[in-house]
């Protein structure tokens, strides 16, 4: 799972936990043995939630490179270090 986002006005209501739980159960029902999430190292709120849900860091790091969208198309390149947490 990656690119999970909850708008500010909807945070702290358990929506992310509900979505991750439902998706994890579905993945397991399809035969996935250990669902995992990609999370930004610099996002302590998300990482705390995933760890609270039983996900653990694998020790694997990766660099995510993408582009920021803008009203006129693509604005520019963005990079973020991601950690992999396994359920």
MOGIBEL-V921988 format. One line per field, one symbol per residue. psi: psi as a letter, one per 40 degrees, with the letter a starting at -180 (. if undefined). A space follows every 50 residues. Layout:
psi=???
//
This chain:
psi=iifhhhideeifeedddddddddddddddeehdgiiihihdegddddddd ddeeiiheehiihhhaihiidebhdiiiihhiihhi.
//
